Amino acid sequence: MFEGNKPHFWGGSTYISDFWIYYGENIDGEIKKLNNTLSIHFSPKPIKKPANYKIKNNLVNALHFDNLNFKLAVIQVLMYDLEILEPYFDIYDFAEQYNGKEIDTESETIIKPALNFFKKLPIPKELATKVEEIYMDG
């Protein structure tokens, strides 16, 4: 049983779909042996083909933003919701192509090279009319 995107923990085991995965002791404190274990491995795959993340600053008719958070909200709509702003940014693809210090894609801190990419990314003025609604959730 999932609650949100997290598995439900109950009495020494994790319940995922129709499988019980024991991790240590059961409710009575006894360690159980598993004959048929389940291994779950997550390997994110790029959503799209690899992109070219080199920014071309020669776009004359680019929108200007005073607020980076607002720019990121507009990018969300154009790049991910409508899929009309390129390159489609994938952090795993970006990290693989990045030539600087290795990027930890599992980090919970801001990934500065990615943030700098979005700061510099020009958005053509003609795309502004495509943004009809911005939904910003906490």
Backbone as JSON, one array per atom type, in Angstrom:
{
  "sequence": "MFEGNKPHFWGGSTYISDFWIYYGENIDGEIKKLNNTLSIHFSPKPIKKPANYKIKNNLVNALHFDNLNFKLAVIQVLMYDLEILEPYFDIYDFAEQYNGKEIDTESETIIKPALNFFKKLPIPKELATKVEEIYMDG",
  "N": [[0.85, -1.16, 0.0], [0.67, 2.14, -0.9], [1.31, 5.39, 0.27], [1.0, 8.38, -0.92], [4.0, 8.8, -2.56], [5.41, 7.01, -1.15], [6.32, 3.87, 0.31], [4.3, 1.9, 2.53], [5.08, 1.41, 5.89], [5.07, -1.24, 8.18], [5.19, -2.93, 11.11], [7.97, -4.05, 11.03], [8.3, -4.72, 8.4], [8.18, -3.85, 4.92], [5.6, -2.94, 2.88], [5.0, -3.36, -0.42], [3.09, -3.09, -3.17], [2.09, -6.27, -3.97], [3.95, -7.66, -2.51], [5.86, -8.74, 0.27], [8.55, -7.4, 1.97], [11.03, -8.29, 4.0], [13.04, -6.81, 6.46], [15.12, -7.38, 8.54], [14.09, -7.85, 11.84], [11.03, -9.49, 12.69], [7.72, -8.76, 14.02], [7.76, -10.15, 16.45], [10.41, -10.13, 17.11], [11.98, -12.05, 15.96], [14.3, -13.18, 13.58], [13.64, -13.63, 10.24], [14.09, -16.02, 7.58], [14.29, -15.65, 4.12], [13.08, -17.34, 1.37], [12.37, -16.72, -1.22], [13.43, -13.97, -2.32], [12.85, -10.48, -2.98], [14.17, -8.14, -5.09], [14.55, -4.75, -5.56], [15.43, -2.37, -7.86], [16.33, 0.83, -8.86], [16.95, 2.57, -11.71], [17.26, 5.47, -13.12], [16.31, 6.47, -16.36], [17.16, 8.42, -19.2], [14.67, 10.74, -20.19], [14.27, 11.81, -22.69], [16.07, 11.95, -25.86], [19.64, 12.56, -25.63], [20.46, 15.96, -24.97], [21.66, 19.12, -26.29], [23.27, 21.21, -24.26], [24.51, 23.63, -24.52], [24.38, 27.07, -24.26], [23.07, 29.51, -26.38], [23.57, 32.76, -26.61], [22.7, 34.6, -28.45], [20.13, 35.34, -28.95], [17.98, 37.78, -29.73], [15.35, 38.62, -29.3], [14.51, 37.86, -26.6], [12.78, 37.01, -23.59], [12.81, 39.0, -20.62], [13.54, 38.51, -17.23], [13.0, 39.54, -13.94], [12.73, 38.08, -11.71], [13.85, 35.05, -10.66], [12.47, 32.76, -9.78], [9.96, 33.11, -10.95], [10.7, 32.95, -13.62], [11.53, 30.27, -13.69], [9.07, 29.03, -13.27], [7.74, 29.7, -15.63], [9.4, 28.38, -17.43], [8.85, 25.76, -16.62], [6.22, 25.42, -17.59], [6.57, 25.87, -20.4], [8.7, 24.11, -21.17], [8.26, 21.56, -19.98], [5.46, 21.07, -19.58], [4.16, 21.97, -22.01], [6.1, 21.27, -23.82], [7.61, 22.81, -25.69], [9.79, 24.45, -25.45], [13.19, 24.34, -25.94], [16.54, 23.31, -25.05], [15.12, 20.22, -23.91], [15.34, 19.75, -20.56], [17.11, 17.43, -18.71], [18.19, 16.26, -15.71], [19.91, 14.07, -15.25], [21.02, 13.54, -17.75], [22.18, 16.04, -18.19], [24.07, 16.1, -16.08], [25.74, 14.02, -16.85], [26.89, 15.05, -19.15], [28.16, 17.31, -18.24], [31.14, 19.18, -17.81], [32.53, 20.11, -15.63], [33.09, 19.92, -12.07], [32.07, 16.79, -10.64], [28.59, 16.06, -10.67], [26.28, 15.51, -8.16], [23.49, 13.87, -8.46], [21.68, 12.97, -6.65], [21.67, 14.62, -4.56], [20.29, 16.81, -2.08], [20.67, 19.42, -2.09], [20.93, 22.6, -3.8], [21.77, 22.31, -7.17], [24.21, 23.9, -8.51], [25.39, 24.26, -11.19], [23.21, 23.45, -12.79], [21.22, 25.25, -12.02], [22.45, 27.61, -12.9], [22.36, 27.12, -15.63], [19.59, 27.4, -16.15], [19.28, 30.07, -15.39], [20.67, 31.38, -17.42], [19.37, 30.53, -19.7], [17.83, 31.51, -22.62], [14.55, 32.67, -23.35], [12.42, 32.71, -25.99], [10.53, 35.58, -27.0], [8.15, 35.16, -28.43], [7.11, 32.83, -27.4], [5.87, 33.52, -25.06], [3.13, 34.03, -25.26], [2.07, 31.53, -25.24], [1.93, 30.65, -22.67], [-0.58, 30.24, -20.64], [-1.49, 29.67, -18.12], [-0.13, 29.4, -14.89], [0.76, 27.13, -12.52], [1.66, 27.14, -9.32], [2.89, 25.3, -6.8], [3.59, 25.16, -3.46]],
  "CA": [[0.0, 0.0, 0.0], [1.45, 3.37, -0.98], [0.73, 6.64, 0.74], [1.79, 9.32, -1.72], [4.98, 8.03, -3.31], [6.22, 6.25, -0.21], [5.72, 2.61, 0.74], [3.75, 1.89, 3.88], [5.87, 0.59, 6.8], [4.2, -1.84, 9.19], [5.7, -4.04, 11.92], [9.22, -4.71, 10.65], [8.37, -5.04, 6.97], [7.72, -2.81, 4.01], [4.65, -3.52, 1.95], [5.0, -2.73, -1.73], [2.2, -3.83, -4.07], [1.68, -7.54, -3.4], [5.13, -8.32, -1.99], [6.36, -8.35, 1.59], [10.0, -7.39, 2.0], [11.44, -8.26, 5.4], [14.35, -6.2, 6.63], [15.55, -7.51, 9.93], [13.28, -8.63, 12.74], [9.58, -9.35, 12.56], [7.08, -8.16, 15.19], [8.14, -10.9, 17.65], [11.85, -10.02, 17.32], [12.64, -13.21, 15.36], [14.77, -12.91, 12.22], [13.08, -14.6, 9.28], [14.82, -16.3, 6.36], [13.45, -15.56, 2.94], [13.47, -18.25, 0.29], [12.16, -16.0, -2.48], [13.6, -12.54, -2.03], [12.52, -9.53, -4.02], [15.13, -7.05, -5.17], [14.06, -3.62, -6.34], [16.53, -1.5, -8.26], [15.86, 1.96, -9.64], [17.95, 3.22, -12.55], [16.55, 6.42, -13.98], [16.74, 6.54, -17.74], [16.8, 9.72, -19.77], [13.31, 10.82, -20.72], [14.41, 12.13, -24.11], [17.44, 11.75, -26.35], [20.55, 13.56, -25.05], [20.29, 17.31, -25.49], [22.81, 20.0, -26.32], [23.03, 22.21, -23.22], [25.28, 24.85, -24.76], [23.46, 28.2, -24.39], [23.37, 30.49, -27.41], [23.08, 34.04, -26.11], [22.48, 35.52, -29.55], [18.7, 35.53, -29.13], [17.69, 39.19, -29.49], [13.98, 38.74, -28.79], [14.33, 36.98, -25.45], [12.09, 37.6, -22.45], [13.65, 39.39, -19.5], [12.92, 38.19, -15.95], [13.62, 40.1, -12.74], [12.54, 37.1, -10.65], [14.24, 33.72, -11.15], [11.4, 31.78, -9.51], [8.93, 33.28, -11.99], [11.27, 32.39, -14.86], [11.48, 28.81, -13.58], [7.66, 28.63, -13.44], [7.47, 29.81, -17.07], [10.14, 27.26, -18.05], [8.08, 24.55, -16.32], [5.1, 25.34, -18.53], [7.02, 25.77, -21.79], [9.59, 22.99, -21.42], [7.76, 20.26, -19.52], [4.02, 20.89, -19.81], [3.85, 22.12, -23.43], [7.23, 20.68, -24.56], [7.96, 23.63, -26.85], [11.04, 25.14, -25.18], [14.31, 23.4, -26.01], [16.54, 21.86, -24.96], [14.4, 19.58, -22.8], [16.37, 19.56, -19.54], [17.08, 16.22, -17.89], [19.33, 16.42, -14.81], [20.85, 12.96, -15.4], [21.7, 13.8, -19.01], [23.01, 17.22, -17.96], [25.2, 15.71, -15.21], [26.63, 13.17, -17.63], [27.59, 15.89, -20.12], [28.83, 18.44, -17.59], [32.6, 19.02, -17.81], [33.12, 20.59, -14.37], [33.08, 18.99, -10.94], [31.0, 15.79, -10.75], [27.3, 16.48, -10.12], [25.57, 14.5, -7.38], [22.07, 14.02, -8.81], [20.86, 12.55, -5.51], [21.82, 15.64, -3.53], [19.1, 17.6, -1.76], [21.05, 20.82, -2.17], [20.81, 23.17, -5.14], [22.84, 21.95, -8.09], [24.51, 25.22, -9.07], [25.5, 24.3, -12.65], [21.88, 23.35, -13.38], [20.58, 26.54, -11.77], [23.07, 28.57, -13.82], [21.82, 26.84, -16.96], [18.26, 28.01, -16.24], [19.44, 31.52, -15.33], [21.16, 31.86, -18.71], [18.54, 30.04, -20.8], [16.95, 32.52, -23.2], [13.2, 32.24, -23.72], [11.94, 33.58, -27.05], [9.33, 36.36, -26.66], [6.94, 34.61, -29.07], [6.57, 31.74, -26.58], [5.15, 34.08, -23.92], [1.67, 33.91, -25.47], [1.68, 30.12, -25.04], [1.75, 30.44, -21.23], [-1.91, 30.72, -20.27], [-1.71, 29.45, -16.7], [1.01, 28.9, -14.13], [0.36, 26.54, -11.26], [2.82, 27.07, -8.42], [2.54, 24.59, -5.58], [4.56, 25.2, -2.38]],
  "C": [[0.9, 1.23, 0.0], [0.64, 4.51, -0.41], [1.56, 7.74, 0.09], [2.73, 8.49, -2.57], [5.82, 7.15, -2.4], [5.54, 4.93, 0.13], [5.24, 2.72, 2.18], [4.58, 0.94, 4.74], [4.96, 0.06, 7.89], [4.9, -3.01, 9.84], [6.92, -4.75, 11.4], [9.28, -5.11, 9.2], [7.83, -3.87, 6.17], [6.79, -3.47, 3.01], [4.65, -2.73, 0.66], [4.19, -3.62, -2.66], [1.78, -5.12, -3.39], [2.85, -8.32, -2.79], [5.46, -7.83, -0.6], [7.88, -8.44, 1.53], [10.41, -7.27, 3.47], [12.84, -7.68, 5.49], [14.76, -6.28, 8.09], [14.59, -8.37, 10.72], [11.8, -8.44, 12.45], [9.02, -8.79, 13.87], [7.51, -8.84, 16.48], [9.65, -10.83, 17.92], [12.63, -11.15, 16.69], [13.05, -12.85, 13.93], [14.28, -14.02, 11.31], [14.04, -14.78, 8.11], [13.84, -16.19, 5.21], [13.98, -16.52, 1.89], [13.38, -17.55, -1.05], [12.24, -14.5, -2.2], [13.23, -11.7, -3.24], [13.55, -8.41, -3.98], [14.56, -5.98, -6.06], [15.23, -2.71, -6.6], [15.96, -0.41, -9.13], [17.03, 2.57, -10.4], [17.23, 4.18, -13.47], [17.16, 6.45, -15.36], [16.35, 7.91, -18.28], [15.41, 9.67, -20.39], [13.34, 11.05, -22.23], [15.83, 11.8, -24.55], [18.34, 12.83, -25.75], [20.43, 14.91, -25.75], [21.64, 18.03, -25.55], [22.53, 21.14, -25.36], [23.88, 23.46, -23.36], [24.29, 25.99, -25.05], [23.97, 29.14, -25.48], [22.75, 31.81, -26.97], [22.82, 35.05, -27.22], [20.99, 35.76, -29.83], [18.34, 36.96, -28.74], [16.33, 39.36, -28.83], [13.71, 37.76, -27.66], [13.59, 37.74, -24.35], [13.11, 37.96, -21.37], [12.88, 39.12, -18.21], [13.71, 38.85, -14.83], [13.59, 39.08, -11.6], [12.83, 35.71, -11.19], [13.15, 32.69, -10.91], [10.29, 31.89, -10.54], [9.43, 32.71, -13.31], [11.2, 30.87, -14.84], [10.05, 28.29, -13.75], [7.27, 28.69, -14.91], [8.17, 28.68, -17.81], [9.39, 25.95, -17.82], [6.96, 24.36, -17.34], [5.6, 25.08, -19.95], [7.83, 24.51, -22.09], [8.96, 21.64, -21.1], [6.28, 20.04, -19.79], [3.68, 20.93, -21.29], [4.9, 21.5, -24.35], [7.57, 21.47, -25.82], [9.24, 24.43, -26.65], [12.15, 24.1, -25.16], [15.59, 24.07, -25.56], [15.73, 21.37, -23.76], [15.46, 19.2, -21.77], [16.1, 18.3, -18.73], [18.33, 16.24, -17.02], [20.36, 15.3, -14.97], [21.67, 13.12, -16.68], [22.66, 14.98, -18.84], [24.26, 16.86, -17.15], [26.21, 14.87, -15.97], [27.48, 14.0, -18.6], [28.43, 16.99, -19.49], [30.32, 18.18, -17.45], [33.26, 19.48, -16.51], [33.15, 19.49, -13.33], [31.89, 18.04, -11.06], [29.73, 16.27, -10.03], [26.65, 15.3, -9.41], [24.08, 14.7, -7.61], [21.14, 13.6, -7.68], [20.91, 13.57, -4.37], [20.51, 16.39, -3.3], [19.43, 19.09, -1.74], [20.9, 21.3, -3.62], [22.02, 22.76, -5.97], [23.15, 23.2, -8.9], [24.7, 25.24, -10.59], [24.13, 24.21, -13.35], [21.12, 24.66, -13.2], [21.14, 27.61, -12.7], [22.58, 28.37, -15.25], [20.47, 27.54, -17.13], [18.32, 29.53, -16.16], [19.8, 32.08, -16.69], [20.25, 31.48, -19.88], [17.64, 31.14, -21.35], [15.6, 31.91, -23.57], [12.69, 33.2, -24.78], [10.63, 34.28, -26.67], [8.06, 35.76, -27.25], [6.34, 33.44, -28.29], [5.74, 32.25, -25.39], [3.64, 33.92, -24.05], [1.17, 32.49, -25.25], [1.41, 29.82, -23.56], [0.43, 31.08, -20.83], [-2.17, 30.6, -18.78], [-0.43, 28.9, -16.08], [0.49, 28.4, -12.81], [1.6, 26.39, -10.41], [2.38, 26.48, -7.1], [3.75, 24.57, -4.66], [5.9, 24.74, -2.75]]
}
